[in-house]
Amino acid sequence: MMTLATLTAPSAKPLLDWYDRHHRDLPWRVSPPMAKRGITAEPYHVWLSEVMLQQTTVPAVKPYFLNFLARWPTVGDLADAPNEDVMAAWAGLGYYARARNLKKCAEAVAREHGGVFPDTEEGLKALPGIGDYTAAAVAAIAFNRQASVMDGNIERVISRLYAISTPLPAAKPLMKQKVGALTPADRPGDFAQAMMDLGATICTPKRPACALCPFNGSCQALALHDPEHFPVKAAKKAKPVRKGAAFVAVTSDGDILLRRRIETGLLGGMTEVPTTGWTARVDGETSADAAPFAADWEPCGTVVHVFTHFELRLSIWRVAIPSALPSVDGWWEAVTNLHAQALPTVMKKAITSAIPLAFNHSKD
């Protein structure tokens, strides 16, 4: 029986050998045989995918990534795109500050760096919206730099490999130190992607397939017979609840009242139906009294949407009017054109609550 005393020292080689045989084929990747011949990935593709993949799954990102490349094949094309087009293309992917920073970063690369991404972590971190993780990932995968890449999958692998008992997020510095010591000078990009794949397919949160893992002879958590205990996480605090109201106004011609949120803050620059402020106050505005114009508003239930830091409960109100009102804030858009609007998921929920078949008429 394997014990801590019988473990071998972790090494990158078995992981890279496993990756050569079992890597995932992803549209932003260079396959390992090409990487072995010194062919690196396109920096624009790596950067775009890494920004999209933050807090988002691979299956969700794939169609967005391919759509962005089809519309904006180069970072210069993305830099020149209208903001509203980028936000509309991002709609539904969530965490919309990423889209705003994506556009700012593309503009900086195109206009200040001649369309060429810096090839070091330091240079990449100087760009808008690029933090430690994205800089390390792009430096390693696109430029073969020996950078310490840490995402959620890698945190899980490394915490089990070394049985790190310190709870997250306090354990992050130690985890990064361990990853840095394990990252090889040759093929650091493949190593980072191999660690991601291992966490996504073998070293999963529940029921990890330890028998198939290239690290199973070195894994301290496995030797302790308790891989699922790691990573250790601090107790979660209950999310605060905020309330508000959303108003869906539709004309007999099939036009819906929309408006654009201010550029800063949560969902900045995105499209919405008129809403009240979102407040934690018990007496927050949730009634038709806060509607954008006087009419016979009908209640359509409540939509619940969970953001990173709070839970939102929106009371939905609907009204049908004969024709568009020119004096209200916003614009009137055909319901059949909703797919082209930068509507975040919470707004799609609100509209669907009031008009159940609204998005059946669109391409979304």
C-alpha positions as CSV (number, residue, x, y, z in Angstrom):
1,M,0.0,0.0,0.0
2,M,1.3,3.4,-0.9
3,T,2.3,5.7,2.0
4,L,3.9,9.1,2.3
5,A,7.2,7.4,2.8
6,T,7.0,5.5,-0.5
7,L,6.1,8.5,-2.7
8,T,8.4,9.6,-5.5
9,A,9.3,13.2,-6.0
10,P,6.9,15.0,-8.4
11,S,8.3,15.5,-11.9
12,A,6.9,17.2,-15.0
13,K,7.9,14.4,-17.4
14,P,5.1,11.9,-16.6
15,L,2.6,14.7,-16.9
16,L,3.9,15.8,-20.3
17,D,4.0,12.2,-21.5
18,W,0.4,11.9,-20.4
19,Y,-0.5,15.2,-22.1
20,D,1.1,14.1,-25.4
21,R,-1.3,11.1,-25.5
22,H,-4.5,12.6,-23.9
23,H,-4.5,16.4,-24.5
24,R,-7.8,18.0,-25.3
25,D,-8.2,19.4,-28.8
26,L,-9.2,23.0,-28.3
27,P,-9.5,25.7,-31.0
28,W,-7.0,28.1,-29.4
29,R,-4.3,25.4,-28.9
30,V,-1.3,24.1,-30.8
31,S,-1.1,20.3,-30.5
32,P,1.9,18.9,-28.6
33,P,3.7,17.5,-31.7
34,M,3.7,21.1,-33.1
35,A,4.9,22.5,-29.8
36,K,7.7,19.9,-29.7
37,R,8.9,21.3,-33.1
38,G,9.0,24.8,-31.6
39,I,5.7,26.0,-33.1
40,T,4.0,28.2,-30.5
41,A,0.4,29.3,-30.3
42,E,-0.9,32.6,-31.8
43,P,-0.7,35.2,-28.8
44,Y,-4.0,36.8,-29.8
45,H,-5.8,33.4,-29.7
46,V,-4.2,32.5,-26.3
47,W,-5.0,35.9,-24.8
48,L,-8.6,35.9,-26.1
49,S,-9.3,32.4,-24.9
50,E,-7.7,33.0,-21.5
51,V,-9.8,36.1,-20.9
52,M,-12.9,34.2,-21.9
53,L,-12.1,31.2,-19.8
54,Q,-11.9,33.2,-16.5
55,Q,-14.8,32.0,-14.4
56,T,-16.3,30.2,-17.5
57,T,-16.2,26.6,-18.7
58,V,-14.5,25.4,-21.9
59,P,-17.8,24.3,-23.6
60,A,-19.4,27.7,-23.0
61,V,-16.3,29.5,-24.3
62,K,-15.8,27.6,-27.6
63,P,-18.6,29.2,-29.6
64,Y,-17.8,32.7,-28.4
65,F,-14.1,32.3,-29.2
66,L,-14.9,31.0,-32.7
67,N,-17.4,33.8,-33.3
68,F,-14.9,36.5,-32.1
69,L,-12.2,35.1,-34.5
70,A,-14.7,35.0,-37.4
71,R,-15.7,38.7,-36.8
72,W,-12.3,40.0,-35.7
73,P,-9.5,37.8,-37.0
74,T,-6.7,40.0,-35.6
75,V,-6.2,42.0,-32.5
76,G,-6.2,45.1,-34.7
77,D,-9.6,44.2,-36.0
78,L,-10.9,43.9,-32.4
79,A,-9.3,47.2,-31.5
80,D,-11.2,48.9,-34.4
81,A,-14.6,47.3,-33.6
82,P,-17.3,49.5,-32.1
83,N,-17.7,49.0,-28.3
84,E,-21.4,48.1,-28.6
85,D,-20.6,45.3,-31.2
86,V,-18.0,43.8,-28.8
87,M,-20.4,43.9,-25.9
88,A,-23.2,42.4,-27.9
89,A,-20.9,39.5,-29.1
90,W,-19.9,38.9,-25.4
91,A,-23.5,39.0,-24.1
92,G,-24.3,35.8,-22.2
93,L,-20.7,35.0,-21.3
94,G,-20.9,36.9,-18.0
95,Y,-18.4,39.0,-16.0
96,Y,-18.8,41.9,-18.4
97,A,-15.8,43.8,-17.1
98,R,-13.8,41.3,-19.0
99,A,-15.3,42.4,-22.3
100,R,-14.6,46.1,-21.5
101,N,-11.0,45.3,-20.6
102,L,-10.7,43.1,-23.6
103,K,-11.5,46.0,-25.9
104,K,-9.1,48.4,-24.0
105,C,-6.3,45.8,-24.2
106,A,-6.8,45.2,-27.9
107,E,-6.6,49.0,-28.5
108,A,-3.4,49.2,-26.4
109,V,-1.7,46.3,-28.3
110,A,-2.8,47.7,-31.7
111,R,-1.9,51.3,-31.1
112,E,1.0,51.2,-28.6
113,H,2.7,48.0,-29.6
114,G,2.1,47.8,-33.3
115,G,-0.3,44.9,-33.0
116,V,2.3,42.7,-31.3
117,F,1.7,41.4,-27.8
118,P,4.6,41.8,-25.3
119,D,6.4,38.5,-24.8
120,T,7.1,38.8,-21.1
121,E,4.9,38.6,-18.0
122,E,6.0,42.1,-17.0
123,G,5.1,43.5,-20.4
124,L,1.8,41.7,-20.5
125,K,0.8,42.9,-17.0
126,A,1.3,46.5,-18.2
127,L,-1.6,46.0,-20.6
128,P,-5.2,47.0,-19.5
129,G,-7.1,44.1,-17.9
130,I,-4.2,41.6,-17.7
131,G,-3.4,40.3,-14.3
132,D,-1.0,37.8,-12.9
133,Y,-2.8,34.7,-14.2
134,T,-3.4,35.9,-17.8
135,A,0.1,37.3,-18.1
136,A,1.6,34.0,-16.9
137,A,-0.6,31.9,-19.2
138,V,0.1,34.0,-22.3
139,A,3.8,34.2,-21.5
140,A,4.1,30.4,-21.1
141,I,1.7,29.2,-23.9
142,A,2.4,31.8,-26.5
143,F,6.0,32.7,-25.8
144,N,7.4,29.6,-24.1
145,R,8.4,31.6,-20.9
146,Q,8.9,29.6,-17.7
147,A,6.0,31.2,-16.0
148,S,4.0,29.9,-13.0
149,V,0.4,29.5,-14.3
150,M,-2.3,29.1,-11.7
151,D,-6.0,28.6,-12.4
152,G,-8.7,26.7,-10.5
153,N,-7.9,23.3,-12.0
154,I,-4.1,23.8,-11.3
155,E,-4.9,24.8,-7.7
156,R,-6.8,21.6,-7.2
157,V,-4.0,19.4,-8.7
158,I,-1.2,21.1,-6.8
159,S,-3.1,21.1,-3.5
160,R,-3.6,17.4,-3.8
161,L,-0.1,16.6,-5.0
162,Y,1.4,18.3,-1.9
163,A,-1.6,17.8,0.5
164,I,-1.7,21.6,1.2
165,S,-3.9,22.0,4.2
166,T,-3.9,25.8,4.4
167,P,-7.4,27.0,3.2
168,L,-7.8,29.0,0.1
169,P,-7.2,31.8,-0.7
170,A,-4.4,32.0,1.9
171,A,-2.8,28.9,0.3
172,K,-2.3,30.6,-3.1
173,P,1.2,31.9,-2.6
174,L,2.4,28.4,-1.5
175,M,0.6,26.8,-4.4
176,K,2.2,29.2,-6.8
177,Q,5.6,28.4,-5.3
178,K,5.1,24.7,-5.8
179,V,3.9,25.2,-9.4
180,G,6.9,27.4,-10.2
181,A,9.3,24.7,-8.9
182,L,7.6,22.0,-10.9
183,T,7.4,24.0,-14.2
184,P,10.1,22.9,-16.7
185,A,12.3,25.2,-18.6
186,D,11.4,23.4,-21.8
187,R,7.7,23.1,-22.8
188,P,6.4,25.4,-20.0
189,G,3.3,26.2,-22.1
190,D,2.5,22.5,-22.6
191,F,3.1,21.9,-18.9
192,A,0.5,24.6,-18.0
193,Q,-2.0,23.2,-20.4
194,A,-1.4,19.7,-19.2
195,M,-2.0,20.7,-15.6
196,M,-5.3,22.4,-16.7
197,D,-6.3,19.2,-18.6
198,L,-5.4,17.0,-15.7
199,G,-7.6,19.0,-13.4
200,A,-10.5,19.1,-15.9
201,T,-10.5,15.4,-16.8
202,I,-8.7,13.3,-14.2
203,C,-8.2,15.3,-11.0
204,T,-11.8,16.4,-10.8
205,P,-13.5,17.9,-7.7
206,K,-15.5,14.8,-7.1
207,R,-14.5,11.1,-7.7
208,P,-11.1,11.9,-9.2
209,A,-9.7,9.1,-11.5
210,C,-6.5,8.6,-9.5
211,A,-5.7,5.3,-11.1
212,L,-5.2,7.1,-14.4
213,C,-3.3,10.1,-13.1
214,P,0.4,10.5,-14.1
215,F,1.1,11.9,-10.6
216,N,-0.4,9.0,-8.7
217,G,3.0,7.8,-7.5
218,S,3.8,11.2,-6.1
219,C,0.4,12.4,-4.8
220,Q,0.3,13.0,-1.0
221,A,-3.5,13.4,-1.0
222,L,-3.8,9.9,-2.6
223,A,-1.4,8.5,-0.1
224,L,-3.5,9.9,2.7
225,H,-6.6,8.3,1.0
226,D,-8.5,11.6,0.9
227,P,-8.0,13.5,-2.4
228,E,-11.4,15.1,-2.3
229,H,-10.5,16.9,1.0
230,F,-8.3,19.1,-1.1
231,P,-8.1,22.0,-1.8
232,V,-9.2,23.1,1.6
233,K,-11.6,26.1,1.3
234,A,-12.5,28.7,3.9
235,A,-16.2,28.6,4.9
236,K,-18.4,30.6,2.5
237,K,-20.4,33.5,3.7
238,A,-24.0,33.8,2.7
239,K,-24.5,36.1,-0.3
240,P,-26.4,39.3,0.5
241,V,-29.7,39.8,-1.3
242,R,-30.6,42.9,-3.3
243,K,-34.0,43.7,-4.8
244,G,-35.3,45.8,-7.7
245,A,-37.8,45.9,-10.5
246,A,-37.5,45.5,-14.3
247,F,-40.0,46.8,-16.8
248,V,-40.7,45.2,-20.1
249,A,-42.7,47.4,-22.5
250,V,-43.8,46.1,-25.8
251,T,-45.6,47.8,-28.7
252,S,-48.2,46.2,-30.9
253,D,-45.6,46.3,-33.7
254,G,-43.3,44.0,-31.6
255,D,-40.8,46.7,-30.4
256,I,-39.4,46.6,-26.9
257,L,-38.0,49.4,-24.8
258,L,-34.3,49.1,-24.1
259,R,-31.6,51.4,-22.7
260,R,-27.9,51.2,-22.1
261,R,-26.3,51.1,-18.6
262,I,-23.6,53.5,-17.7
263,E,-20.1,52.5,-18.8
264,T,-18.8,51.9,-15.3
265,G,-19.8,49.5,-12.6
266,L,-21.6,46.2,-12.7
267,L,-22.8,45.3,-16.3
268,G,-21.3,48.6,-17.5
269,G,-22.1,49.5,-21.1
270,M,-24.5,46.6,-21.5
271,T,-28.1,46.8,-22.7
272,E,-31.1,46.4,-20.4
273,V,-34.8,46.9,-20.1
274,P,-35.5,49.8,-17.7
275,T,-34.8,48.8,-14.1
276,T,-34.8,50.4,-10.7
277,G,-31.7,50.6,-8.6
278,W,-30.7,47.3,-6.9
279,T,-30.7,47.7,-3.2
280,A,-30.5,45.6,-0.1
281,R,-33.1,47.8,1.7
282,V,-36.2,46.1,2.7
283,D,-38.3,48.9,1.3
284,G,-36.4,48.9,-2.1
285,E,-38.4,49.8,-5.2
286,T,-40.0,46.7,-6.6
287,S,-43.5,48.0,-7.6
288,A,-44.9,49.5,-10.8
289,D,-44.7,52.9,-9.1
290,A,-41.0,53.1,-10.4
291,A,-41.9,52.3,-14.0
292,P,-40.4,54.5,-16.8
293,F,-43.9,55.8,-17.7
294,A,-47.4,55.6,-16.4
295,A,-49.4,52.6,-17.8
296,D,-51.3,49.5,-16.7
297,W,-48.3,47.5,-15.8
298,E,-48.9,43.8,-15.0
299,P,-46.7,41.7,-12.7
300,C,-44.9,38.7,-14.3
301,G,-43.2,37.2,-11.3
302,T,-39.7,37.4,-9.9
303,V,-36.4,36.6,-11.5
304,V,-33.5,35.5,-9.3
305,H,-29.9,35.9,-10.6
306,V,-26.8,35.2,-8.6
307,F,-23.8,37.5,-9.2
308,T,-20.4,37.0,-7.6
309,H,-21.0,39.1,-4.6
310,F,-24.8,39.1,-4.2
311,E,-28.1,37.6,-5.2
312,L,-30.5,39.7,-7.2
313,R,-34.3,39.4,-7.0
314,L,-36.0,41.4,-9.7
315,S,-39.8,41.9,-9.8
316,I,-40.8,41.8,-13.5
317,W,-43.5,44.1,-14.9
318,R,-45.0,44.0,-18.4
319,V,-47.1,46.4,-20.4
320,A,-48.4,46.3,-24.0
321,I,-48.9,49.7,-25.6
322,P,-50.2,50.6,-29.1
323,S,-47.0,52.4,-30.3
324,A,-43.6,53.5,-29.2
325,L,-43.3,56.5,-26.9
326,P,-40.7,59.0,-28.1
327,S,-40.3,60.8,-24.8
328,V,-38.9,57.9,-22.6
329,D,-35.2,57.3,-21.9
330,G,-33.8,54.6,-24.3
331,W,-34.8,53.3,-27.7
332,W,-37.4,50.9,-29.1
333,E,-35.9,47.7,-30.6
334,A,-37.6,45.0,-32.6
335,V,-38.0,41.8,-30.5
336,T,-36.8,39.9,-33.5
337,N,-33.5,41.7,-33.2
338,L,-32.8,40.9,-29.6
339,H,-30.0,38.5,-30.6
340,A,-27.9,41.5,-31.8
341,Q,-28.2,43.4,-28.5
342,A,-25.7,43.3,-25.6
343,L,-28.1,41.8,-23.2
344,P,-26.6,40.1,-20.1
345,T,-28.2,36.9,-18.9
346,V,-30.2,38.6,-16.1
347,M,-31.9,40.8,-18.7
348,K,-32.6,37.9,-20.9
349,K,-34.3,36.2,-17.9
350,A,-36.3,39.4,-17.3
351,I,-37.5,39.6,-20.9
352,T,-38.3,35.9,-21.1
353,S,-40.4,36.2,-17.9
354,A,-42.5,38.8,-19.6
355,I,-42.4,37.5,-23.2
356,P,-41.8,33.8,-23.0
357,L,-41.1,33.3,-26.7
358,A,-39.0,36.5,-27.1
359,F,-35.7,34.7,-28.0
360,N,-37.4,32.1,-30.2
361,H,-37.5,34.8,-32.8
362,S,-33.8,35.6,-32.6
363,K,-30.6,33.8,-33.3
364,D,-29.5,33.8,-29.6
